[in-house]
């Protein structure tokens, strides 16, 4: 979907598709076009479901009024006008069953970690500086990871798959537990329980399964390649308890991890320190404690300068 496409334009497109489906004018070629449109953006699926719900609402209204036989399909432009009128009417009636839930968005600040129970019984743990949008539909549970990282404990529901979108990346589960960490060119997928299926939009035929104890980096334009990761799972997901666990990472990598959780930033002033390797477990929101440990372990100098903590070679301060 184009970034310039407005909500009204999406609704117009969904209304047209809903009326064509209702009129029975979808042939194999048109069906393929519809499939591609639905895959372009999670908003398209939700918009189509809302349009079909509004259409269904109008049909139920005619049935209640005594119009039993289904009327001859009207031209699309007329049906679209009625569709929007019916949608507005449905929205204004108190007590009408809500077929499509409104999206719920959850954001975290620097250093904040949230655990959010969902209406279907699933649980989402959201890492620092992350954003998640959740929409529950009758036939699918949709989650959009706008930025950052989240771990999902998915309630089993074989009739409603749980699909996470991260850019063009998709991860599908029914009842399992997994994390998704979005990057600018793809996403890390790590499975702690069960099995997930992952793919890139436009490359559906190259989808792969990732089992518990495995992880995969799903790139925007390359097929996923699952690898065993049992030894890394606890360490990688230690953020859920507010921890950073290091087992041989370089100081440069460790500093990058700490800086995700803190407005007070660590800076390596001496490049020769950057490749030193470290082992230990630390509170993610305590960068100074970590810096002191680095000073003790590597004989570094720690200098506090406002919101900056500088690490360099030399005797400890």
N, C-alpha and C positions, 0 to 999 in steps of 0.2 A: 504494500500500500504506500502511495506517495505520502511524504511528510506534509504535503500541502493539502491533503484530503481532509475535509472537515467532517464533523460528526453528522451533520445533515446529509452530506454527500454519501457517507457510509449507510445512513438510514435509507436514503433513496435507492441505493443499489440493492440493499437487503429487501426492501419492499418489492422491487421488481422481481428479484429471484423468488420471493415467497409467492407472489401471484402467478409466476410461471409454473412453479411446482404445483400450486393449487389447481391450476388450469390443466395440468397434465401435458404441458408442451415441452418437456425436457427430453431430448433425444440423446444418444450416446455422445455425440460431439459436444452438445451443450452441457452435458453432465461433467465432461472433462474440464470445461471452462469454469463451471461452478466449483469443482474440486480445487482447481488452482486458486480461485478467488478466496476460498475458505482458508487455504494454507498460507495466504499472504500475510495475515495478521490475525491474532486471537480475537480482535474486536469484530471481525467479519462474522465469525461463528455466532458470537453473542447477539449481534445485530440481526442476523437471520432468524435466530430462535425467538427474539422479541417480536419480529415482524410476523412470524408464523403464529405466535401466541395471540397477537392482536387479530389476525385473520380468523383464527379459531374462535376467538371471543365473539366476533361478528356473526359467524356461522351458528354458534350456540344461541345467540340472541334471536336469529331468524327462526331457529327450531322451536324455541320457547314461545315465539309469537304464533306458532302454528304452521309455519312454512316447512313442511316435512321434506319435500323433494329438494335436492340440491339444484340451485338455479344454474342456467347456462352461463359458463364463464364469461365475464365482461371483458372488454378490451383492457389491456394492462394499465393504460393511463387512468382509466376510470377506477379500476380496482385499487390503484395506488392512492388515489384521493380518499376513497373509502377507508383504506387501510390506516392512513394517518388519523382520520376522524375517529375510527374505532379504537385506535391506540390511545388517543387523548381521552375518550370516554371511559375506557377501561381504567386508566390511571386515576380518574376522578371518582370512582365508585368505591365507597368504604366497604370492606369485607370481601372484595373480590380476591380469589386465591392468587397469590404471587407465583407465577410459573418460572420466572427468571429472577434470581436474586441480584441485587445491585452489587457492583464490584466493591470490595473492601481493600483499602490500601494501608500498608503498614511500613513505616520508615523508622530507621534507627540513626541516632546521632553518632558522632565520634565517640568510641568507647562504650556505646550502649549495645547490649545483647538482649533480645526479647524472645520470650516463648509465648506463642499465640495459639490457643486451641481454636479449631475451626468447627463450623456447624455440623460437619459430617462425622466428627469424632477424630479427625486427623489433628496432628500437632506440627507447628512450624517453629523452628528456632532460627532467629534472624540475626546474622552477624553484624558487626559494626559497619556504619555507613552503607547500609543496604536498603533496598526498597522492593516490596513484594505486593502484587495486586492479585486478589483472589476473587473468582466468580464461580458460583455454584449453579450449574444448569441441570435440567432433568436427566440428561444423558451423558454429561461429562463434567469433570471438575477441572477448571482452568486456573493456572497460576502463572503470572508473568513476573519474572525476576528482572526488574528494570536495571538494577545495579547491585553489585556486591555478592553476597553468599548467603545461602539458607540451607537448613537441613530439614527434611520432611519425614515424619512418621505417619504413613498413610493408612487410614482405616480401610479395611477390605470392603470393596463393593464391586463385584464383577460386572455389574450393569453400568457403572459410571467410572470409566478410567480417569486417572489423575494425571494431567499433562502439564508439565512445566515448560514454559517458553523462556529462552534467554537469547534475545536477538533472533537469528535464524535457527538456533538449536532447539530441539524438542527432546523431552525425556518423558516417557510414558510408563506409568505403574498402575497397578490395581490395589495391592496391599503389600507394602514393603517399606523400607527406610533407606533414604539416600540423601546426598547433599549435591548441590549445584553451585559452583563458584564461577560467576561470569567474568570474562575478560574481553578486551576490545576486539579480539579476533576469534573468539570461541568460548568454551566453558569446560571446566573440570567437573566430571561426574564421578562420585564415589559412592558405592553401594554398601550399606552396613547390614541389610537384611533383604532376603528375597532376590528378585530379579527385576531389572528395568530394561526398557528398549529405548534406544536413542538414535537420532538421525538429524540431518540438516534439511531444512525446507528446500525442495527441488531435487533432493537426493534420497527420496524415500526408499528406493529400491536398494540402497546401501545401508539400511539401518542395521544396528547390531544389538545384541543382548549383553548386558553387563551384570554379572552375578555378585552375590554377597562376597565381600573380601577382595573385590576387584575395583579398579578405577579406569577411567578413560578420559583422554583429552579430546573433545569434539571440536574440531576446527571448522571455521565457516565454509571452507572449500576443500576439505579432505575427509575421507571416511574415518570414523572412530576406530581406535586400536586399544581394546581393553588389555590391561595387565594386572597381575596379582598385586595386591597392596595390603594384605592382612596386617603386616607389621606396622604399616603407616597409618592405619585408620584411627586408632586412639589418639595418636599424636596430632594428626591432621585436624581432628574434630575436637581437640582440647579446648578450643575457643568457646564451646558451649558451656564450659565451667569457668570461663574467664581466664584460661591459662594459655601460655605459650610453652610448648615443649620442644627443646632443641636436642637433637641427637646427631651431631656432626655437621650442622649447617654452618655456613660461614657467618662471620660477624656482619657482613654486608646484608645477607639474607635476613638475619635476626633483626637488624635495625629496621629493615623494610616492614617486617611483621609488627614490631612495636609501634612504628609510626602510623599504622592503620588505626590504632586504638587510642591515640593520644594527640592532643593539640600541642603538647610540649614535645618537640621533635629531637630525636637523636641524630647527630651528625658525626661522621667519621672524618676527622681533619687530616689524618695520616693514612694515605692509600695502602701502606704496607700492613695496616691492621685489618683491612677489609676481608682478606682471604683466610684469616685465622679461624679455626673451627672451634665450636663450643658445644658443651653438653650441659643440660640443666632444665629445670622447670621454674617458670616465673609467672607472677601475676601480670596479665597483659596491660593493665593500667598503671604499672609502677616502673616507668622507664629509668628513674634514678637508681632504684634498687638493682636493676639489671646492669646499669652503668658501673655501679660499685663492684658488682661481681666480675665484670670485665676487667676493671682495674686490678682486682685481686688476682684473677686468673692469668691475665696477659701482661701485667705490669704496666697498664696504660695510665694516662693522665685523664682525669675527668674535670671539665671546666663548665660550670653553670653560667649561662648568659641569657637571662630572661626566659623566653620560651624555648631556648635551645640548650641541649646538653652535648658538649663536644668531647669526642674521644680521640686521643692522640697517643703516640709513643712517649714514654718517659715515666718517671716515678709517679706514684699515686699522690693525689693532692693532699 
